[in-house]
Amino acid sequence: MKKIAVLISGSGSNLEAIINACNSKNIDGTVISVICNDPKAYGIERAKNLNIEVRIINHKEFLTREDFDDELDSYLTQVSPDLIVLAGFMRILGNKITKKFDNKMINLHPSILPLYPGLNTHEKVLQNNDKNHGITIHYVSSELDAGPIIAQGLIEVKTNESKDHLIERIHKIEHILFPEIINEICKGNIGLKNNKVIFKNLNDANGGLIERFYEL
Ligand code: GRF
């Protein structure tokens, strides 16, 4: 069974979806550790309620980004996970750590990348009257929100939809697609080779990535 470390900064709803999927055997893996950079994050409570150990590495206690990354690196090296999942982790990681873990670190981003890397994606979708919004799951590279894409989940933006409603629907598809992709990685059906995502035994990765459209 694959060992998964999950990095969070906030509410942790995706973390909870991942832990639940592991517990119900929908992910062929187990969350061995949760790492959080914000001691006030609600995700810490969620993890504790689900009996998962949380390591707090508060970025405010480090003088530089590199020092924070080094502490994270040394903890990850110690727990030695097969997969590192960034689930609402809001720190930008530097070159050294992203290179070291590049074939085992994935991120969830709430936009259809390469559209809208960075923050405030929901606002941008609404401002631009985009037809669709969605999520991207990708391997992490040193460039922000720009690593090799594994999967995208899309929804249609409704007429006059509020930001809160849009976010709620984005969360719903995150909680479906993210555990599913994590499971395929754990089963060895998705991997990274020469900076390219490799799919095995997956019929729906024809265009070089998995793309799902959700009606909800
Ligand atoms: C998610 O929408 C994720 O895409 C973004 O931050 C949010 C985290 O939510 N990066 P949660 O902490 O998993 O509830």
Residues whose N, C-alpha, C, O or C-beta is under 5 A from the ligand:
A	BS01	GRF	G10 S11 G12 S13 N14 L15 A87 G88 L108 H109 P110
